[in-house]
Amino acid sequence: MEEGRIALRVAKAFPAEQAAEAHRLLAAGGIRGRLVLTF
């Protein structure tokens, strides 16, 4: 954490309509970083 900032690694972004697919990937494991839902 430098200069009061936090760097997050985004593995993949999904449209909100694909939330179920994003959840499946999380449940399967092996994701390095965050999954993001876009609205």
Long-range contacts (C-beta under 8 A, 24 or more apart in sequence): 8-33, 8-34, 9-33, 9-34, 10-34, 10-35, 10-36, 11-35, 12-36, 13-37, 13-38, 14-38
